[in-house]
């Protein structure tokens, strides 16, 4: 048995800001994917996944009882499949900010939710918000508090525009220019990052008035501008705003940037060859990069592995 494929995602803009109602833009990333699978003999990796699914099943039972109006699952079928050795077969790296738990949540909802909202129906804002709420509750099992956006992206396989907490819509982004020199790329930091401790640091900093002011007047302002520019294809303006955003992140989110990347981050801003930003909560995993000239960026970052995800 093998279920349908669910893809990883990239939050292009909005990390941390969306906690405080900034805009955000999340896109599916088809390079990594996962599916539910059952095999007779399980590898060590698959056994771990199966164990985790056992705990997840008990957790889903609990949230369905607490919120019967919101969501219910065919738990009998799920338990049976897990007992038979079902696991999540995934190429999505964990702790890299590309939504490994989101894809799993989407796969479980797709297969076992009763009266599920499907991708084929008219996705009104109310339905999208309900899905996001369900997914947030489901994904909280994996890292404390979840917005539900990662599973939503994985489930719909569409770009999602976040206007505010209560206002999200599926959107289209300008089609890629495969001949273009500009690119969005992923840079592998070589280590994994844990979401919960990073969010903890952010919440601690939010107690500081100076940090709150910076978030509102600089971070959210530039994030919102980047989202507008990207969706509308204003490349020139986008790179101006990206430079500012990269600067604000380097100055104020240092704990979320692995130490060995601080100088590389600054080098990009100073040279204008590329601009780096957090991919997800940071602390490790991937770092997101933007460049107007991918060859220049590759030369400047020749010691690192770059993965192009979108061309301008």
ZAMARGU-4260 file (C-alpha; in steps of 0.2 Angstrom, whole numbers, plus 5000, padded with zeros to 4 digits):
<rodrens>
0) 5000/5000/5000 | 5006/5017/4996 | 4996/5033/4998 | 4996/5049/4988 | 5011/5060/4988
5) 5012/5076/4999 | 5025/5089/4996 | 5037/5100/5007 | 5034/5119/5007 | 5044/5134/5008
10) 5038/5149/5018 | 5046/5163/5007 | 5041/5177/5018 | 5032/5179/5035 | 5043/5168/5047
15) 5040/5175/5065 | 5030/5190/5058 | 5014/5180/5055 | 5014/5176/5073 | 5011/5195/5075
20) 5000/5197/5059 | 5012/5201/5046 | 5009/5195/5028 | 5016/5179/5023 | 5018/5169/5007
25) 5021/5150/5007 | 5024/5139/4991 | 5024/5120/4989 | 5041/5113/4985 | 5040/5097/4975
30) 5058/5092/4977 | 5054/5084/4994 | 5039/5073/4997 | 5031/5059/5007 | 5018/5046/5007
35) 5010/5034/5019 | 5016/5016/5016 | 5014/4999/5023 | 5028/4986/5021 | 5030/4969/5029
40) 5048/4971/5034 | 5052/4989/5041 | 5069/4998/5041 | 5075/5006/5057 | 5069/5023/5050
45) 5052/5016/5046 | 5050/5008/5063 | 5053/5025/5071 | 5040/5033/5060 | 5028/5019/5065
50) 5031/5022/5083 | 5028/5040/5081 | 5012/5037/5072 | 5006/5026/5087 | 5008/5041/5098
55) 5000/5053/5085 | 4985/5041/5084 | 4982/5043/5103 | 4984/5062/5101 | 4971/5063/5087
60) 4959/5053/5097 | 4961/5066/5111 | 4958/5081/5100 | 4943/5073/5091 | 4935/5070/5108
65) 4939/5088/5113 | 4933/5096/5097 | 4920/5084/5090 | 4912/5098/5079 | 4929/5103/5072
70) 4936/5086/5066 | 4933/5067/5068 | 4944/5053/5061 | 4941/5035/5056 | 4952/5030/5071
75) 4948/5011/5069 | 4955/5011/5052 | 4970/5022/5057 | 4974/5010/5072 | 4973/4995/5061
80) 4985/5002/5048 | 4997/5007/5061 | 4997/4990/5069 | 5000/4983/5052 | 5016/4993/5051
85) 5011/5009/5042 | 5024/5023/5042 | 5027/5039/5033 | 5040/5036/5019 | 5047/5054/5016
90) 5062/5062/5008 | 5058/5078/5017 | 5072/5082/5029 | 5067/5085/5047 | 5072/5101/5056
95) 5076/5110/5040 | 5061/5122/5039 | 5053/5114/5024 | 5038/5106/5033 | 5041/5088/5036
100) 5028/5086/5049 | 5016/5097/5039 | 5016/5084/5025 | 5013/5069/5037 | 4998/5079/5045
105) 4991/5082/5027 | 4993/5064/5023 | 4984/5058/5038 | 4970/5070/5037 | 4968/5066/5018
110) 4966/5047/5022 | 4957/5046/5039 | 4947/5062/5042 | 4928/5060/5041 | 4918/5073/5031
115) 4935/5081/5025 | 4936/5097/5016 | 4943/5092/4999 | 4955/5101/4987 | 4942/5099/4973
120) 4928/5109/4981 | 4926/5128/4981 | 4939/5133/4994 | 4930/5148/5003 | 4940/5158/5015
125) 4929/5150/5029 | 4934/5133/5023 | 4953/5137/5022 | 4952/5144/5040 | 4944/5129/5046
130) 4957/5118/5038 | 4971/5129/5045 | 4963/5127/5062 | 4962/5108/5061 | 4979/5106/5054
135) 4986/5118/5068 | 4978/5107/5081 | 4985/5091/5073 | 5003/5098/5070 | 5004/5104/5088
140) 5008/5086/5092 | 5025/5089/5084 | 5031/5106/5090 | 5020/5114/5103 | 5010/5127/5094
145) 5007/5127/5076 | 4999/5139/5064 | 4993/5125/5053 | 5000/5133/5037 | 5013/5120/5033
150) 5000/5106/5032 | 4988/5117/5023 | 5001/5121/5010 | 5006/5102/5008 | 4987/5097/5007
155) 4982/5110/4994 | 4999/5110/4984 | 4995/5128/4980 | 5004/5144/4985 | 4996/5152/5000
160) 4995/5171/5003 | 4993/5176/5022 | 4985/5193/5023 | 4983/5191/5042 | 4979/5178/5055
165) 4961/5177/5049 | 4963/5181/5031 | 4971/5168/5020 | 4969/5164/5002 | 4976/5152/4989
170) 4985/5163/4976 | 4995/5162/4960 | 5013/5168/4959 | 5021/5174/4943 | 5026/5159/4933
175) 5045/5156/4933 | 5056/5163/4920 | 5068/5147/4917 | 5080/5158/4907 | 5081/5172/4920
180) 5096/5175/4930 | 5087/5180/4946 | 5083/5165/4958 | 5077/5160/4975 | 5088/5146/4982
185) 5091/5136/4998 | 5107/5135/5007 | 5111/5120/5017 | 5117/5126/5035 | 5123/5108/5038
190) 5114/5106/5054 | 5096/5104/5060 | 5086/5117/5069 | 5073/5114/5082 | 5057/5125/5080
195) 5051/5125/5098 | 5067/5133/5106 | 5068/5146/5092 | 5050/5151/5095 | 5054/5152/5114
200) 5068/5164/5111 | 5057/5175/5100 | 5043/5175/5113 | 5056/5180/5126 | 5062/5194/5115
205) 5044/5200/5112 | 5043/5205/5131 | 5056/5219/5126 | 5048/5235/5120 | 5062/5239/5108
210) 5061/5222/5100 | 5042/5224/5098 | 5044/5241/5090 | 5057/5234/5078 | 5046/5220/5073
215) 5031/5232/5069 | 5041/5246/5061 | 5054/5237/5052 | 5053/5218/5051 | 5034/5217/5047
220) 5035/5233/5036 | 5048/5225/5025 | 5040/5207/5025 | 5024/5214/5019 | 5032/5224/5005
225) 5042/5209/5000 | 5026/5198/4999 | 5017/5212/4988 | 5032/5214/4977 | 5034/5195/4974
230) 5015/5191/4971 | 5015/5206/4959 | 5031/5202/4950 | 5040/5219/4955 | 5057/5212/4955
235) 5067/5228/4956 | 5057/5234/4971 | 5058/5216/4979 | 5077/5216/4979 | 5077/5233/4988
240) 5065/5227/5001 | 5074/5211/5003 | 5091/5220/5007 | 5082/5229/5021 | 5074/5213/5027
245) 5090/5204/5027 | 5098/5218/5037 | 5084/5218/5050 | 5086/5199/5052 | 5105/5200/5054
250) 5103/5214/5067 | 5089/5207/5077 | 5087/5188/5075 | 5106/5183/5078 | 5101/5168/5089
255) 5091/5161/5074 | 5106/5162/5062 | 5119/5148/5064 | 5135/5158/5070 | 5146/5153/5056
260) 5134/5161/5044 | 5134/5178/5052 | 5148/5185/5041 | 5141/5176/5025 | 5125/5185/5028
265) 5133/5202/5030 | 5144/5199/5015 | 5128/5197/5004 | 5121/5213/5010 | 5138/5222/5007
270) 5141/5215/4990 | 5123/5214/4984 | 5127/5197/4976 | 5113/5189/4986 | 5102/5192/5001
275) 5099/5179/5015 | 5084/5176/5026 | 5077/5163/5038 | 5068/5148/5031 | 5056/5143/5044
280) 5061/5146/5062 | 5080/5146/5059 | 5093/5139/5071 | 5099/5127/5057 | 5092/5118/5042
285) 5090/5128/5027 | 5093/5147/5024 | 5084/5155/5011 | 5093/5166/4998 | 5088/5178/4984
290) 5099/5184/4970 | 5097/5194/4954 | 5112/5184/4947 | 5113/5166/4952 | 5130/5164/4944
295) 5137/5178/4955 | 5129/5170/4970 | 5136/5153/4966 | 5153/5160/4965 | 5152/5170/4981
300) 5145/5154/4990 | 5156/5142/4981 | 5159/5132/4997 | 5141/5129/4999 | 5127/5118/4992
305) 5114/5129/4983 | 5097/5122/4978 | 5087/5133/4966 | 5069/5133/4970 | 5062/5147/4959
310) 5069/5158/4944 | 5065/5176/4940
</rodrens>
